[in-house]
């Protein structure tokens, strides 16, 4: 690799900072190209550090104006300064005040880290290491300080001046400028600092906490979009109420603010009291947002709010502990949505997402443990493994030790570590204490990469009336970890008798279960007093993030799909039958044969479209076939995406032929009959309607395409409009082009709606899609400097279009690689995220695998690679 890799950071090398910062006083004088930042830092040597150490502060593209200690300006020869660091060889050995003055250019900051401009507003993003782009600092999460921030800007351009904490003072600064002073009384690391300044509209409300305090709530958006912020406001109040009820957590400032910005590398950021959001996760109205948008806004608002305790009040000691805040908070937001909407549907959605993203990551060259042991660029570890698998590990812990011990452990964690920067060990120790369990083996979930395989075999002894279940666990090798040890796997189990009833679980003469811990390589469970051979319902509720193979036949699975008392496993049983069908069909197509038809699958799916079905959201999940990615992961190697696509398309067409009547009847029955509402029941009806339409239009069936086109033209809300456009986008024809042109004409002035237009076209599995995507990059609606536009067009092409990204000629790989190289110089974080599309390249068949490797090596050989991109490519190519 021609770019020099950054020096690796290793968990084993952690040591405390040699200095601490108790108070930070910032004075920020805003200017589009020459913002002046004065930082006064009240510092002292760390008793746990090196008493003779130099003071080494982090920087990134900074210009130093001056530095002083206790009011005395430091001479040039007392400093070792560069844009990336400031070093003072002989700092005081007692408490002192360091004043640093820097100058930065927010307009030129295309990396969108530190202080930058989004349209006419100023905004910050400091996680993970962005604060060092504002001033020289000990930019690490275990240095906690209180912050007082004075912001000054032009009155006409920045009437709004926001930062963390509570507003202390505001006034006229003279010369057409104004100022505001904010104070955050809660010590925090620098990555939680935030500043927003500009001219924005606001929606205001309030919330009374369980302790009787009134908290002002404010959502700031671009002027004219205030009517699209009401759902975000209601989501804030719901989140605050739920966290009090579910975890006993009360909000702790006088004000809670959310600001929506249009240029943002992430989804949102939990800065203390001032959450900054990508505007796509704030703005919603029936005319502009889909049911999915409403649900995402609710969940992401909740996620960032829940960070107030799991991330802010208690933060991470170092970035290796990232899952301590992210995995835990994902678990909390999943529980919130489960309570607000449908627990079974939410569980299914989360598992679909886990398998699509995290299982794929675990199986590829970018696999890493939930807590990595080494990194080169921390921005590349905001991954599905840290977030989604991190959440699953916590959910497993709750399943294993039980609800009461888990809640007691969370309470102990909050009480014991409030105001601290913690480790995974400290977190897990709380649950060891409340449950009495030895957590030594449990910690392997944090240290071992890879998805465990669990193979289950069963037998029944009719004479002894015993049912035996044997489970064998193993975890495949992953980069840097060739040998794996057994982990603790909670098996939530049910035994279903031939009448569809759950059997009492009896082991050694006593009631047992329903959760059993698989801790050895092989675990044998013998159940007694079983009158008739049952069918095991394995890993109910997806009790562990594992891949399961078993001796259950399709007949067994279809029985469970009809009768299992666990809704997740009813869904899973049907999915397994469909997945087996698709894998067999791919094998048949490979040999020149026809896809395999499974009529019983049509019977199982057909039930969910019956008029008596009441849980439409759950029915829509049952009706959805495994994705092409699901099939590819099951094949594991030598994957030909065209064959997978052909098999899945054929199955959809076969189901359409068998279920044409019930599908058409359901589509008509579920038509909108009143004003749009984003509530869960209404969204479920629309989801099932789209499931029917998806089958009706399969294979370009003219009647189905006509229904989709009519729905598009008559749509009274964005959900219907987008679902119709999605169905049309899969099939080339005049209806598709008419709808796409109409959408652009209607909504061309709204960037978030044009993102949907980009995604739909970029995801279409049609031969001309790559040419279309390249053409769309020249559209007035596309801006390569805006991460949302890049993700919606190039990101969607790479991650959501397996046939066209993985074209046999390699053109898809070359295209994404070229855009990543272009962004490498301006926004390397977004560039690195685009390269996630290559995470499964080693599983492809030889021709595609070779083309993908060529594209990756072309990137690797490019000059001046950013650390972000160099790290991803190095890991992707590592043997």
N, C-alpha and C positions, 0 to 999 in steps of 0.2 A: 504494500500500500504506500503510495507516494506521500500522502499526508502523514505527518508524525502523530501517532496515537497519543492522546493525553495520558498522563501517568495514572495507572490504575489506583483506585481507592479500595482498600480492603477492610472488612469488618474487624479482623483481628488486630489491625493497626490503630484502632480507635484509642484516643487518649483525650482527657478533658482539655478545654482551652486553657492556655496559660494566663489569660486575662478574662475578666468578667466586665460586663457593662450593666450598671444598675439603672441609669436613666439616659434616655435619648431625647434631646431637644433639637428639633429640626426647624429650620427657617427656609422655606422654598419660595423663591421669587420666580414666578412663571414667565417664560418667554418662549415663543415657538422654536427658536433655534439656539438660544443661549440662556437656559434656565440656570439660575445660581442657587446652589444648595449649601447652606451652612449647617453643619452637624456639630452639636456640642455633646460630647459623650462623657458621662461620669463613670470612670473606670477604676478598677483596682486589680491587683494581682490575684489570681485564683490560688487559694491555699492548696488545692490538689494539683496545681500545675508545676512547671519548672520555674523556680524562683529566679533563675538567671537568664531566662529566655528573652529574646528580642520581641518587640510587638510587631506582628505581621498581620496586616489587614488586607482583605480581598478587594479587588476592583475589577472592572470590566469596561474597557473603552472610556475611561474617565480622564478628565483634564483637571489636574490639581492647581488651584489658585494659591492656597496657603494652608499652613498647618501650624498650630500653636498648642503648647502645653501650659496649663495654668496661666493663660494670658500672655505667655512669652512666645513670640513667633520663632519657629524653628528654622535655622539656617539650612541652606541647600545641602551642605555637607553632612548634616545630621539625619538626612533622609535618603533612603534608597527607594525611588519612586518610578513607577511606570504606569501605563494605562491599566495594567492588570494587578498591581499590588502597591502597597505603601508599607515600608519597613522602617521602624525606628529601633536602632541597635541598643540604645541605653535608656529605656523609659524609666520613670520613677518606680521605686519599689514599694510605694504606698499608694493610697487613693489619689487620683489626679483627674483633671478635666482636659480632654483632648478636643480641640476645635479644628474641624476640617472644612475647607471651602472648596467646592468643586463646581465645574460648569459642564452642562450636558445639553445635547441637542435632541429634544423630543421628536421633532419632525423627521429627522433622519433615522430614527430608531425603528427600522422595518422589522427587527426581530421581535417586536412586541413584548419585550422583557425589560423590566425596569420602568422608567417613565417614558411614555410615548403619546402620540396623538392619534385619536380615533375620530375621523372627520374633524370637527372643530373643537372637540373636547380633549382634555388631558386625562390620562388614565395610567394606572400602574398595574403590573403583574410581577410579583416578587418570588413566587414559588417556582422552582426550587431555589435558584441562586440569582434572582433578579435584583435584589436590593443593592448588591455590589455595583450595579450599573447606575445607582443614584448617588452613592457616596462610598468612600472606603470604609470597610466595616468588618467585624468578626461575623461573617455571613454564614452561620451554622445554626442548626435548630436548637442546640443546647445552651445558647447564650440568650437568656431572657431578660428583658428590660421593660420599664414603663416608658411610654412615648408621649411627648407633648409636641404637637406639630402646628406651626404657624405657616399658613399658605397665603400668598399675596399674588394677585393677578389683575388684569385690566377689568374694570367694572363692567364695561359693555360686553366683553367676550366671555368673562368668567363670573357671572353673578352668583354662581353656585360653587362653593369651595368646601369639599368634604374630606374627612380623614377618619381614622379609627377613634372610637370612644365616644365621649360626650362633648358637645359644643360648649366652650368656655367663654369665648369672646368673639365679636365680629365688629367691623367698623371700617371707616374710611382711612385709606393709607396715603391719600394725597396723590396728585398728578394723575387723576383719573383711574386710580387703582383702589382696590379694597382688600381686606384681609379677614381671615378667620383663624381662630385658635381652637384646636381639639386636644383633649387629654384622655388617654386610655389608662385607667388605673390598674388594669390587669397585666402583669408582666407577660411578654410574648416574644417569640423569636422574630427576626427581621423578615422572614418570608411571609408573615401575616400583616405586614405594613401595607396600607393602601392610601391612595390619594386620587380623587376625581375632581376635576374642575371644568366648568363649561356652562352652557346655557341649556338646561333641560327642563322638561315638564315633570310634574310630580303628582302622584296619587298618595293620599294620606289616610291613615286609620290609626287605631290604637288597640292594645291588648292589655288586659288586666291579668297579671300573673297569679299563681296560686297563693303567693304571699301577699297579694293585694297591691302590688306596685303597678302603676300605669306606664306602659311602654309605648312611645310614639313609633309608628310604623310608616316607612316612606319608600315608595318605589319610584325611581327616576327613569324616565324614558325620553326619547326625542319628542319635541313639541308636536302635537297632533296625533300622537299615538297613546295618549293617556287612557283612551277607552279600551285599549288592548292590554291593560295592566291589571284589570280587576281579578282575573283568575290567579295571577301571581300573588296578589295581596291576600286572597282567600286561602291560598296554599300556605302562606306564611303563618296565618293565624291557626290553621289546622295543624301545622307542624309544631308550633309552640304548645298548643293544647295537648297534643299526643305525647310529646316528650315529657311533659309534666306527669301525665297519667301512666305512661309505660315505663319510664325510667326515673321519675321523680326529679327531673332536671328543670330548673327555673332559669329564665333569662336574667342577665346580670348588668345590663346597661340601661340608660334612659331612652335610648333610641336604637332601632334596628333598621338598617337601610339596605336596599338592593338597587344597583345601578345597572342598566342595560346598555352595553356598548356593541358596536357593529364589528370592530376589529378585535378578535380575541383568539388566542391559540388553543384555549381549552373550552370546556363547557361552562364552567363557573369557578369562582374562587371564594373561599370562606373567610377572607380577611375579617378580623375581629370587629363586629358591629357594622361593617361596610362591605357587604358581599358584592363583588363585581361579576356580572353575568354576560355571557354571549347573548345578544338580544333574541336569538331564536328560542331561548329557554325562559323568556319572560313574556313576549308579546303573543296574544291569542285573541281571536274573535271567531265567531262561526263562519264569517266570510273569508278568513285568512288562515285558520288553523284546523288541522285534522284532529280526530279523536286521539291519535298518537301524540300529537303536539301537546294537547291538554294534559295527558297522562305524564309525559316527560317533564313538563313544567312543574307539575305537582311534585314529582319524585325528586327533581334536581333542586328545587327550592328547599325541599325537606332535607336532602343530603347536605347541602351547604349550611343550613341552619343547625342541623344536628352536630356538625363539626364544632359548634360553639363549646361543647364539652369534650367530644372525642376528636381532638385535634388542636383546639385552642387552649382551653383551660388545662387540659393535659395534652402535651405535644410529644414529639419524637425526640429521643436523645440524639439520633443521627439519622441520615436518610436510609440506612439499611432497615430501619424500623418503620418504613413508610406504611406498611400494611397495618401497623398499630392504629393509625388514624383512618386510612382509606378502607381497608377491609372491614374494620369495625363499623365505620359509618355507612358503608354499602349495606351491611347486614341490617343496620338500624333503618335505613330508608326502605329496604325491602319489606321489613316488618310493618312499617308505616303504611306503605301502599297496600299490603295484604289486608290490613285493618280497614283502610279507606275504601277498598274495592272488593276484589274476590281473591281469597287466599289461594285456592287451587289454580286459578288462572295466572296469578302472579308467580306462583312457583313454577308453573310450566314455562312461562315466558323467561324467567331467570335461568332455568336449566337450558332452554334453547340457546340463549345468549352465551351461557358458559361453554356449552359444547361447540358452538360456532366459532368463538374467539379464543377461549382459554385452552380447551382441549387441543385446538389446532396449534396454539403456541407451544404447549407442552410436547407436542409430537414433532416439532420442527427444530431448526438450528438456533432459534431464539429462546428456547426453553430455559427457565431459571427458577430457583426456589421462590416461595412466597416471601421469604427474607433472603435476598441475595447475599453472597459472601464477598463479591467483588463487583465494581462497576467502573466504567470509563467515563460515562456521561449519564448523570442521574436523570435527566429529562427522558431518557429512553426506558426508564423503569416505571413509568406511569402506565402500567400494563394490565391486561386482563388477569394475569396471574396475581398481581398485588391486590387488585380491586376485587374481582369476582371470586377467584379462588380463595383470597384472603377472607372474604365474607363467608364462603362455604366452610372454611375451617372453624370459624366462630359458631356457625350454625350447628356443625357437627359436635362441637364442645357442648352446646346447649342440649342437644339430643342425648349425648352420652351421660352427662351428669344430672340432667333433669332441670325443669324450669325453676324450681325453688333455689337450688344451689347456684344456678346461673345468675338469677337476679341478685342473690346475696353477694356473689362474686363481683358483679358490676357495681353494686353499692359500695363494696369494700374498695374497689379500684378508684371510684370517684372520691371517696373520703380520704384514702391513703395518699393519693398522688396528685390531688388538685394543686395546680401551680407548678408542676414539675415537668421535666423532659424525660420520658420513660423508655424502657425497652420491652420487648416481647416477654422476656423472662419475668419482669415485674408484673406485667398484666396477667400472665398465666398463673403466677404464684398466688394471686387472689383466688382463683378458682380451685387451685389445689387445697387452699386453706378452707374454703367453704364446703367443698365436696369430700375432702379426705382422700382424694385420688392422687396417686403418684403420676406426675405429668412428664416424667423423663422420656418415655417412648412417644408421648403425644407431641413433643417438640420436634419430632422428625417431620411433621407436616410443614413446619416452617423452614427446615433445612434441606429437604429433598425435593428436587424437581421431578416432573413427570406425573402422569395420570396412572394410578394403580389399576391393574386388571384383576378382577375377581371372577374366578371360575367356580360355578356352583353345580354340584351333582347331588341327586337325591335318590332315596330308595325307601320302599315301604314293606314292612314285615306284617302281613295280615294276621298271622298267628299271634305274634307278640303285641300287635296293635301299636307298633312304634314306627315313627317316621324319622328318617335320618337325613340330615343335610350336612354336606361337607363343602367348605369354602376354602379355596386356595388363592392366596394373594401374591402378586408379583408386580414389580414396577420396571418398565423397560429402561435401558440406559439412556441418559441424556447428556448433552455436552458438559464435559468436566466431571460427570458422575456415572461411572460405568457399573458400579455395584450399589444396590439399594437394599435397605433393611426393611423388615415389616413395620407397618404403621398401625395405629389404632384406628380401626374402621367400624363405626357404629352401623350395625345392620338392624334397621327397623323392619320387623318381619310379621307377616300374617300368614296363616294357613287357611285356605278356603276349601270347604268341603264340596261334594258334588251337587249340593242344593244351593250353593252360592253363599253359605253362611261361614263366618269366621269360627275357627276351631279354638277352644281354650288351649293355651300353651302350657304344658306341664313338663317339667324337667326334674328328674330325681325326686319324683313324687310331690313336687310343689309347683304352684303357679309361677310362671317365669315370663320374662320379656315385658313388653314387646321389643325392647332394644337389647341386642347382644353385641358384645365387643369382639371383633375379629382382631386378635393381636399377634398370633403366630402365623407362620407361612401357611399352615393348614389348621383350620378349626372345624371340629366335628360336633354337631348338635344333635342330640337324640330326644325326640318328643314322644311322650308316653300318652296312653289312653286315647289314641287316635283311631276311631271306629272304622273309618273308610279313608282310602288314600286321598290326601288333599293335594291341592295345587298351591305351591308356595308363592306368596306375593312378596317379592324381594325389594329391599331398600325403599320401603314406603316413604312417600314424600321426598324421595331422592335424598336419603339420609346420609349419603357420603358421595363426594365427587369422584366416582370410579366408573370404569367400563365393566359391564357385567356380561358374561356369557353363561348360559345355563343349559340344562337338558330339557327345558320346557319346549314342547312342540308348538306349532302354530295353533293346533286345536286348544291346547292349554291356554295360550295367550289370548285367543279370541274369547274363551270362556271368561278370563279375567277382565277383558275389555267390556264384557257385559255385566259382570257381577261383583267385581272387586269393590270392597267398601272404601278403599282409598282412592280418591279421585285422581291423584297423580298417577298411580299405577294403572288405573283404567286407561288413561291416556297413553301411558308408556307401553302398555301391552299392544295396542293398535299400532303405535309407531314402530315397534320391533317387528311386527309382521310385515308392515309396509317396507321397512328397511331391508329385511331379508329378501323380499320380492325384488326390490330394486337392485340389490347386489347380485342376485341370481340373473336378473335381466341384463345387467352389464356384462356378465360372463357369457351369456348367450349371444349378445350382440357382438362381443369380441370374436366369437367363433363363427360369425356370419349368420346366426339364427335370429329369431324374433323374441321380443320381450315376453316374459312369462306373465300370464294372466292369472289372477287370484280372485275368483268370484266372491269368496267369503269376505274379502276386504271391502268389497262394495256393499255387502250387507251391513258390516259394522259401521262404515261411514254413512251409509244411507239413513241409519237410525237418527243421526243428529239433525237431519233436515226434516224430520217428521213434525207435523203441526203441534203435537203435544210437548215438544221440547221447550223448556222454560228458561234454562240457563244458556242463553245464546252465546255469551262470551266463552264459556267452557266448550260448548259445541263447536265453535269456530276453531278452537285449538285442536279438538279431536279430528276435525275435517282436514286440517292442514297436513299435507304429506311431509315426510322428512325432506330437508333441503338437499341440493346438490352437494353442498359441503358436508352434510351428514353422511352421504353415500361415499364421498371421497375419503373421509376419515375411516370409514368401515373397511374400505379397500386397502388403506394404509400405504400402498406402494404401486408404482407403475400406473398411475391414474391418468386416464384419458378423459378430460372434461367433456369432450363432444359425446363420447359414449354414455357418460353419466347423464348428460342433458337429454340425449335421445331416449334413454330408459325411463327417466322421470316424465318426459313429455308423453311417451306412449302410455304410461300408467294413468296419467291424468285423462288422456283421451278415452281409455278403456272405461274408466269410472264414469266419465261423462255419458258414454253410450249406455251404460247399465242404469244410470240414475237420472237420465234426462228429465223424466216426469217430475220426480220429487225435487230436483234442483230448480226447475222452472217455477214450480209451485212455491217453493220457499223464497225464491227471489221476489216474486210478486207479493207474497204475504208480508215480507219484511220491508216493503217500500215505506218511505217516510210518510207519515200521516199528520204531522203537526210541526210546530216550531222546533228548531234544532236545540238539543241539550247535550252537553258533553258528559252527563252522568254515566255511571258504569253500565246500567241496564240498557240505556239507549245506545251507547257505544257498542255493547255486545250484540245488539240487533244488527247494527251496521256491519260489524265484523262477520257475522254469519251470512249476511247478504252478499258481502264480497267473496266469501268462501264459495258460495253457490255460483257467483258470476265467474270466478276464476276457473271453475270446472266447465261451466257452460261455454266459455270462450277458448277452452283448451284446443290446441292444434289449429287455431284460426277458424273454428266452426262458425260459419256465416251467421247463424241465428244468435250465437253468443256474442260475436263481435257487434252485431246490430244492437243487442241489448245494452252492451257497454257504451256504444256511441249515443244511444238514446238517453242513458243515465247521465252521461257527461253533459249533454245539451240541456237536460231538465234539472240538473243538480241545484239544490237550494242551499247547499253548504259545502265547505271545502273538503270534507271527508268523502262525500259522494263524488265530488268532481275528481279528486285525486285517485280514488279507487277505480273509477272508470278509466281514467287516463293510464293507470298502471296496467289494467287488463288490455287496453288497446295497444300499448307500447310493445307488447310481446309479439305482435303480428304486423308485418309490413302491409300497408294498404292505405287507401284514401281516407278511411275513417280515422286512422292513427294520425295522419298528417293534418287533417282538418282540426282535430282536437288539440294537437300541439300548437298549431298556428293560432287557434282561438285563445288558448291559455296565455301565450306570449302577448297577444294583443290586449287581453284583459288586465294582465298583472305585470306587464313589463316594467312598471315603475316601482315595484316592490321587491327588493333584493331577496327577502326571505322566501317569497313565493316563487321567484325565479330559481332559487336553490332547488325547490321540489321539481321544477321543470328540467333542470340540469340532471338531477339524480335519476329521474325516470328515463331519460334518453341514454345516459351513460350506462345504465344497468341493463339495457335491452340486449338479449342474446341473439342479435342479428348481425349478419356479415358486414354490414356497412357502419356498425356502431363506432369503430375507431375513427373512421373518416369524419363522422358526424361530430364526435367529441373534439377532434382537432379543429374543425370548422367553428364549433361553438366557443372555442377559446378566443376567437376574434369577435365574438358578440359584444355589443355595448354593455350587456348585463354581466359580463364576466370581468373580474378584476383579480389578477394573479397575486396582488398584494393583500387580498382579503382571505383569511383562512377558510371562512365559510364557503366562499366560491370555489376555492381549490378543493376542499373536501367533497363538495357536492358534485363536481364534475370529474376531476382526475381521481380523487379518492374513491368515489363510487365506482368508476370504471375498474380500478385495480382491485377493490375489495368485494364488489357485489356483482361482477360479471365474469364468472369463471371461464366461459367459453371464449370470450373475445379478448380478455386480458391474456389468457393462455393460448393464444393463436399458435398453431404449429410453426408459422414462419417467424415467430419471435417479435413481430411488430408491436404487439401490446407491451411486452417487456421493455423494448427500446423506447417506446413513448413515455411510459411512466418514469423510467430511468432518466430520460432527457429532462422532464419537468423537475424531477428531484434535483438534478444537477443545477438547473436554473435557479431554483429556490435555495440551494445550498448557500449562496452568497448573501441572500436577503433575509430569509427566515428558515434557518437550518432545522428548527424544531418541527415545522410543518413538513419540510423535506424528508426528515427521518421518519415521520409518521406515514408518509406515502409509501415508503419502502417496506412497511409492514405487509403490503400485498404479496411480497416474496416469501412470507414466512413458511409456506408449505412447498416451496419449489423442489425440495429433494424428494418429495413423494410422487412427482410427476413421471410419466413415461419418458424413455431416454431422449427422444427428440426435443420435447419441450424442456426437459431438465437441462439439456445442453444449451439451449437458447437462453434460458433464464440465467444460467451461470455466466454466459457471455455478457449479458447486460449488467450483472452485478460486478463482474471484473472490470468492465468499462468504467463504472463509477469508481471502483477502488483505485484505478490508475489515474484518475483525474487529479490535477493539481489543486492545492489549497482547499482540501475537503474540511468541512467543519467537524469538530469533535462529535457532534450528534450523528451526522451521516457516516463518518468514518467508523464509528462504533457499531452501528447497525450492519454495515456491509462486512466489516471484519467478522462479526459473529455469524452472519448469514453464510459466509464462505468457509468458516472454520470446519475442519474435518471432524 
